[in-house]
Amino acid sequence: MQRGLWTHTKNALPFFVSVTNGCVGYSHNLVLVRLFSHALISSEHGHEAALEEVKQDILRLKKENRIDA
């Protein structure tokens, strides 16, 4: 999956569609690439803070019935 995100997204796209059931698209998502690149060099404290933000966003999506997770 990492290789697909970083180098060959167009080849990995079918796998992401199957994993996310089409809810989330990853092709040309430069923000996601930047998020991963920053996470790789940030501290554990930064990871925890980012994870909390992502969890809140998932809850928001659930409330809007945009995801089943």
Buried (B, 14 or more C-beta within 10 A) or exposed (E): EEEBBEEEBEEBBEEBBEEEEEEBEBEEEEEEBEEEEEEEEEEEEEEEEBEEEEEEEEEEBEEEEEBEE
